[in-house]
Amino acid sequence: MSKDQIYGLIDHMPEEETVWISDERERSKAYYAKVNSCDSRALIQLIKTLYLEKNQHSKSKRLGTIDSKIMGTAERLLYEEFAFVLGLDPKDVLPFIQARIPRQAV
């Protein structure tokens, strides 16, 4: 992946569709398939979906254990790939993404 491809993915994150699946067993199966694909766009969809779900329920409950684990794995894979190409430390990728996307667009 090139820097321009990463910038394009980041710039289109606000428009990326979410992929929430209500059935926990089906969701787990589908989400693990996305993680195992190592497709950056699929990882972005997954992270965005779980992030929005987490924020929607932040006052009432947390994400389930499996969803949290999947989100962590997806973030790690995506951030490591972005960090490698952009020459960043993986812990600096999220702040980089947040600085590139206007707050109201998320």
Order of alpha helices (4+ residues) and beta strands (2+ residues): alpha-alpha-alpha-alpha-alpha
